[in-house]
Amino acid sequence: MTPPTLDTMFVVLIPTRTSTTFTGFGEQPAGIELLSEGESARRVAQLASVEVAQFGQAYLDSRRVRRWPLGRVRLSATPNGSAPDHADVYLVTHLAGAALWEAWIPVGDQPLDATRDIARLLADTEGGPVAVLREHLAGIDRELSAVPGLEDAFPFTILRTAAADQAVDALASAHGADLVRLAYLDHSPFSFKPQVVQDELHRDFCLRDGGLQLLSQRGALDLRVDEEMPRTGDDTLVLAPRSSLPLLVTIELLLMERSVLRLFHERVTTAAPESVQHLLELKAEVLNGLEEYRGTVAASNRFSSEVTSYGKRVLGIDDLYDFLAERLDAITFEITTRYQQTTAILQFWLTVVFTALSASTLAATVALVSYGQQPIPVAAWAAGVGIVFASLIALLLRGRLR
């Protein structure tokens, strides 16, 4: 069967880290072309309008997540045919220090070929788009954070055709295995079982006729058969179709929250708080950093609810959250126990001291009656009685303190 010709775009997401004080790039990095303000503004505005619709104006105004244009990276051809020639790269930052490299790679019309596109999207394909991107970004990444954190790429594939004779069900029936392979970025020589393909196609997250949206732990795919890729007056700027962006921005927040969870997990594992005050400060940071996990994404519309519920599971976000919660509970218990022990020791010594003082005062009063105004015997009685009572109280309380 002849594969359909589809207008294709890749959005490659690469999790990384930044300083929490990041305020933009300095000089333009070598080998990366500067984007015009008009090009970057149109893309940022398009994404902002979708984020407002998805998460609300208040969330956008909070500026918890910001998008910074880096520039255009020129790409090279791959062994599997003509390749896209450029990627427009942005850095999406989160106030907690997590970030995503966001690379928009327009490909244009091409026959559906999962093997070819998977090879393009693998980081170990020499000269492939992702390999070239990582090579350019590695040096910049080292300047963003004291601990560079360039992770595996997560490709989001956008496929479009406005052909009148195409139907999404027919296309999925004929080429479902290729679509699932592309979503999974699966380069195994062995095919998926038919039932696996059917299960994935049945898990379609698209709520509209004519569309198909797939999500896996390694990538995602958005297909529509009744829509063209939008074009602008500038041929070098290809915007993504708006219908693909709700899924994209939701995935970006999921990847961001996974990175935030990893950051906090590393902090409590390698440098656990040592006092109640430090623990309270860390918990406040965690609650603030995980606002998206606990509120923004989870409280959005039906589409986001289904995507995030599945995405949290396949991306391991729920497990990371549980690990972090357990670790914080363990640290809380340890600090609380240590505080209680310290308090008990303090109370122990205070009891010993005040008991000794009381006994010394009583002994001095009795000694004054017996010895009159003779200071040495009175002082000796007071000191002796105080020491004896202090020793007795210490022996009695020591067992209880243990």
C-alpha positions in Angstrom: 0.0 0.0 0.0 1.3 3.4 -1.0 2.1 5.5 2.2 0.2 8.8 2.4 2.1 12.0 1.9 2.0 14.1 5.1 3.2 17.5 6.0 5.5 16.9 8.9 7.0 18.8 11.8 9.0 17.6 14.8 9.1 19.4 18.1 12.1 18.0 20.0 12.0 18.5 23.8 15.2 18.0 25.7 15.0 18.4 29.5 17.8 20.3 31.2 18.5 22.6 34.1 19.2 26.3 34.6 20.0 28.6 37.5 17.0 29.9 39.3 18.3 33.4 38.6 18.4 32.9 34.8 17.3 36.1 33.0 18.2 35.4 29.4 21.1 34.6 27.1 24.1 36.9 26.8 26.0 37.0 23.6 24.6 34.9 20.7 26.3 31.5 20.8 28.6 30.6 17.9 27.0 28.6 15.2 23.5 29.6 16.1 21.7 32.2 14.0 19.7 34.9 15.6 15.9 34.7 15.2 14.2 37.9 14.2 12.0 39.5 16.9 9.0 39.1 14.7 9.5 35.3 14.2 10.0 34.6 17.9 7.2 36.9 18.9 4.7 35.1 16.7 5.6 31.7 18.0 5.7 32.8 21.6 2.3 34.6 21.2 0.7 31.5 19.6 1.9 29.3 22.5 0.8 31.8 25.1 -2.7 31.9 23.8 -2.9 28.2 24.1 -1.5 28.2 27.6 -4.1 30.8 28.6 -6.9 28.6 27.2 -5.4 25.5 28.9 -4.3 26.8 32.3 -5.8 30.3 32.7 -4.6 33.8 32.5 -3.5 33.9 36.2 -1.1 31.0 35.6 0.5 32.8 32.6 0.7 36.0 34.6 2.5 34.2 37.4 5.5 33.7 35.0 6.4 30.4 36.6 7.3 29.1 33.2 8.9 31.4 30.6 10.1 30.9 27.0 13.4 32.4 25.8 14.4 32.4 22.1 17.9 31.0 21.5 18.2 31.0 17.7 18.2 28.8 14.5 20.4 25.7 14.3 21.3 24.5 10.8 20.9 20.8 10.4 22.6 18.3 8.1 21.3 15.5 5.9 20.8 12.0 7.3 21.6 8.7 5.5 17.8 8.0 5.2 17.0 10.7 2.7 16.7 14.5 2.6 16.4 16.0 6.0 15.0 19.2 7.4 17.5 22.0 7.2 17.0 24.0 10.4 15.6 24.0 13.9 14.3 27.0 15.7 15.3 26.6 19.4 13.8 28.1 22.5 14.6 27.5 26.2 11.5 27.0 28.4 12.5 27.6 32.1 10.7 26.9 35.4 11.3 29.0 38.5 12.5 25.9 40.4 15.5 25.5 38.1 14.2 22.9 35.7 14.1 23.7 31.9 13.4 22.3 28.5 15.1 22.9 25.2 12.3 23.2 22.7 13.4 22.8 19.0 10.9 23.3 16.2 11.9 21.4 13.1 9.7 21.8 10.0 10.1 19.0 7.5 7.5 19.6 4.9 5.5 17.1 2.7 6.9 13.6 2.7 5.6 10.0 2.5 5.0 8.4 5.8 8.1 6.4 6.7 8.4 5.5 10.4 11.9 3.9 10.0 13.3 7.1 8.3 11.8 9.5 10.9 12.8 7.4 13.9 16.4 7.3 12.6 16.2 11.1 12.4 15.0 11.4 16.0 17.5 9.1 17.6 20.4 10.8 19.3 22.9 8.2 18.1 22.2 8.7 14.4 25.3 10.5 13.2 24.4 13.8 11.6 20.7 13.4 12.5 18.7 16.4 13.7 18.7 15.4 17.4 22.4 14.6 17.3 23.3 18.0 15.7 21.0 19.7 18.2 22.6 18.1 21.2 26.1 18.9 19.9 25.2 22.6 19.7 23.3 22.7 23.0 25.9 20.8 25.1 28.2 23.8 25.3 25.4 26.2 26.1 24.0 23.8 28.7 27.2 23.8 30.7 26.9 27.6 31.1 23.3 27.4 32.3 23.8 25.5 35.5 26.6 24.4 37.8 25.4 20.8 37.2 24.5 20.4 33.5 21.5 18.1 33.0 20.9 17.5 29.3 18.6 14.5 29.3 17.2 12.2 26.6 15.1 13.9 23.9 11.4 13.6 23.8 10.1 14.1 20.2 6.6 15.3 19.5 5.7 14.5 15.9 3.0 16.6 14.1 1.5 15.1 10.9 -1.0 16.9 8.7 -2.8 16.4 5.4 -5.8 18.2 3.8 -6.4 15.5 1.2 -10.1 15.1 0.7 -9.8 11.3 0.2 -8.1 10.7 3.5 -9.9 9.5 6.7 -8.2 9.2 10.0 -9.7 5.7 10.7 -8.7 4.4 7.3 -5.2 5.8 7.7 -4.8 4.4 11.2 -6.1 1.0 10.1 -3.6 0.8 7.2 -0.6 2.4 8.9 -1.4 2.1 12.6 1.8 0.1 13.3 4.0 2.8 11.8 2.2 5.5 13.8 2.6 3.7 17.0 6.3 3.0 16.3 6.8 6.7 15.6 5.1 7.6 18.9 7.2 5.1 20.8 10.4 6.0 18.8 10.8 2.2 18.4 13.7 1.1 16.3 13.5 -2.6 17.0 13.6 -4.9 13.9 10.7 -6.8 15.4 7.1 -5.5 14.9 4.6 -4.8 17.7 1.9 -7.4 18.2 -1.4 -6.4 16.5 -3.1 -6.2 19.8 -0.5 -3.8 21.2 -1.1 -1.5 18.1 -4.8 -1.7 18.6 -4.6 -0.9 22.3 -2.4 2.2 21.6 -4.7 3.4 18.8 -7.7 2.9 21.1 -6.0 5.1 23.7 -6.3 8.0 21.3 -6.4 11.3 23.3 -7.9 13.4 20.6 -11.5 14.5 21.3 -12.2 15.8 17.8 -13.2 14.0 14.6 -10.4 13.7 12.1 -7.6 13.5 14.7 -5.4 11.0 16.4 -3.1 11.7 19.4 -0.7 9.2 20.9 1.5 9.4 24.0 4.3 7.1 25.2 7.2 7.4 27.6 9.6 8.2 24.8 7.5 10.5 22.5 4.1 11.6 21.2 2.3 12.0 17.9 -0.5 14.3 16.7 -2.2 13.5 13.4 -5.0 15.3 11.6 -6.3 14.5 8.1 -8.5 17.6 7.5 -6.0 20.4 8.2 -2.9 22.0 6.6 0.2 23.2 8.4 -0.2 27.0 8.7 2.1 29.1 6.6 3.2 32.7 7.2 4.5 35.3 4.7 8.0 34.3 5.7 8.8 30.9 4.2 11.4 30.2 6.9 8.9 30.4 9.7 6.5 27.5 9.9 4.1 27.6 12.9 2.6 24.5 14.3 -1.1 24.0 13.8 -3.0 25.3 16.9 -4.9 22.0 17.2 -1.6 20.3 18.1 -0.5 22.7 20.8 -2.8 21.8 23.8 -1.2 18.3 23.9 2.3 19.8 23.4 2.0 22.4 26.3 0.6 19.7 28.6 3.5 17.4 27.8 5.9 20.2 28.4 4.6 20.8 31.8 4.7 17.1 32.6 8.3 16.9 31.5 9.0 20.0 33.5 7.4 18.6 36.7 9.4 15.4 36.3 12.6 17.4 36.2 11.5 19.5 39.2 10.8 16.2 41.2 14.2 14.9 40.2 15.9 18.2 41.4 14.2 18.0 44.8 14.8 14.3 45.2 18.5 14.9 44.6 18.5 17.7 47.1 17.0 15.7 49.9 19.1 12.6 49.1 22.5 14.3 48.9 22.1 17.2 51.3 19.2 16.5 53.7 18.0 19.4 55.9 19.6 19.3 59.4 17.1 21.4 61.3 13.4 22.0 61.7 13.8 25.4 60.1 15.7 24.0 57.0 13.0 21.3 56.7 10.2 23.8 56.7 12.0 25.9 54.1 12.5 22.9 51.9 8.9 21.8 52.2 7.8 25.3 51.2 10.1 25.1 48.1 8.7 21.7 47.2 5.1 22.8 47.5 5.8 25.9 45.4 7.9 24.0 42.8 5.2 21.3 42.4 2.3 23.7 41.9 1.8 22.4 38.4 1.7 18.8 39.6 -0.7 19.5 42.4 -2.9 22.2 40.8 -2.5 23.8 37.4 -2.4 20.7 35.1 -4.6 18.5 37.2 -7.3 21.2 37.5 -7.6 21.9 33.8 -10.1 20.6 31.2 -11.2 17.1 30.4 -8.6 16.6 27.7 -5.7 17.6 30.0 -7.1 15.5 32.8 -6.9 12.3 30.7 -3.5 13.2 29.2 -2.0 14.1 32.5 -3.4 11.1 34.3 -1.8 8.8 31.7 1.3 10.9 31.3 2.1 11.0 35.0 2.1 7.2 35.0 4.1 6.4 31.9 6.6 9.2 32.5 7.2 8.0 36.1 6.0 11.2 37.6 3.7 9.7 40.2 6.5 7.3 41.3 9.0 10.2 41.7 6.4 12.1 43.7 5.8 9.2 46.0 9.6 8.7 46.5 10.0 12.4 47.3 7.1 12.3 49.8 8.5 9.2 51.5 11.9 10.7 51.7 10.5 14.0 53.2 8.5 11.9 55.7 11.6 10.0 56.7 13.6 13.2 57.1 10.7 14.8 59.1 10.6 11.8 61.4 14.4 11.9 61.9 14.5 15.6 62.6 11.5 15.4 64.9 13.0 12.5 66.8 16.3 14.3 67.1 14.5 17.4 68.4 12.6 15.4 70.9 15.8 13.8 72.1 17.5 17.2 72.4 14.5 18.5 74.4 14.5 15.5 76.6 18.2 16.0 77.4 17.7 19.6 78.1 14.8 18.9 80.4 16.9 16.2 82.1 19.7 18.6 83.0 17.3 21.4 83.9 15.7 19.0 86.4 19.0 18.0 87.8 20.2 21.6 88.2 17.0 23.0 89.7 16.7 20.0 92.1 20.3 20.5 93.2 19.7 24.2 93.7 16.6 23.5 95.8 18.3 20.9 97.9 21.3 23.2 98.4 19.1 26.1 99.5 17.2 23.9 102.0 20.5 22.5 103.3 22.0 26.0 103.7 18.9 27.0 105.7 19.2 24.0 108.1 23.0 24.6 108.4 22.4 28.3 109.4 20.3 27.1 112.3 23.0 24.7 113.4 26.2 26.6 112.7 25.0 30.2 112.9 27.0 32.7 110.9 29.9 30.2 110.0 30.2 30.3 106.2 32.5 27.4 105.7 30.2 24.7 107.3 27.1 26.2 105.7 28.7 26.2 102.3 30.0 22.7 102.7 26.5 21.4 103.7 24.9 23.2 100.8 27.4 21.9 98.3 27.3 18.4 99.6 23.6 18.1 99.7 23.3 19.6 96.2 25.8 17.1 94.8 24.1 14.2 96.5 20.6 15.1 95.3 21.8 15.9 91.8 23.5 12.5 91.6 20.3 10.7 92.9 18.1 12.6 90.4 20.5 11.9 87.5 20.5 8.2 88.4 16.7 8.0 88.7 16.1 9.9 85.3 18.8 8.3 83.3 17.0 5.1 82.7 13.8 7.0 81.6 15.9 9.2 79.2 17.3 6.1 77.4 
